């Protein structure tokens, strides 16, 4: 079975005409899908047409199977895909809007030491329509419409490496920003990469000027490689030059994520190297408190030291803040909830 949400408006127009339906149906179906309606709920279509679509396309490509609500209001959803795989996504409410954090892959093959998503390796890529369907669903169940969205910001910071699923992520971003649908502005979308340099360079030319975020976590190559295997393929210098290129092409400043691991990357040596490398660059450093994952034994730097680290970066001439904690009591970190769920089901 195929996924109707994977189709662009142009693709839908072709499908509709091949099925002998009136052209205006394409836009109607596109809007319905982006509003989070199932095919079976599209009662504005004839029963025969709906049945024809349902014989080839999934009615519900993603289905919420569990919802957790944190004390701070953060919501975490577990979605089941049609092949039985499970993905997770987080919905955070801020004063300036509501942010949905979504996954781009089932699992991940980047193997970052601190991250729960990579423990079981990569299972498969998500399709553009699966990613879109999670946004449409979360928007709908929070009372949003196409005209007035409940989801105002999107961050591709869930499980998976977006640039390891490049074509599908680009197709998803085009669906998401389609004026006929959810109509997201690239300014409200952030994409986080562990630093796949060739894709970072390619992406700068896509005409999708979103907020590019890079997981740095250590400015010293040999030390970074101990946390992130990808550092063996691309150096910090190559990443920085890809970031500079992104700024030149898009005018968007870039962001670095830096999850503090006690005694590992919270040292003065790291601090000074960060200042040296980033001081004159148009960037911001997001200091993240490590979400401890039992399996890897890494410990978080305490809060006071985290704020001190950010403060020293600021005094060194950088723009740096400590990221607010969201949903720590509901396993907010990448891949944690999916892992627990699969374990409970006895599959791990
Ligand atoms: N693959 C992408 C996006 C996914 S992770 C990337 O690497 O950027 C989003 C961010 O959360 C990344 O910066 C990642 O390194 C970080 N992260 C993952 N697990 C974490 C944990 N347990 N504690 C703190 N940050 C974590």
Boltz pocket constraint, residues with backbone or C-beta under 6 A from the ligand:
constraints:
  - pocket:
      binder: B
      contacts: [[A, 110], [A, 112], [A, 114], [A, 115], [A, 116], [A, 156], [A, 157], [A, 158], [A, 159], [A, 160], [A, 161], [A, 162], [A, 192], [A, 193], [A, 194], [A, 195], [A, 213], [A, 214], [A, 215], [A, 216], [A, 257], [A, 258], [A, 259], [A, 288], [A, 289], [A, 290], [A, 291], [A, 292], [A, 293], [A, 333], [A, 334]]
      max_distance: 6.0
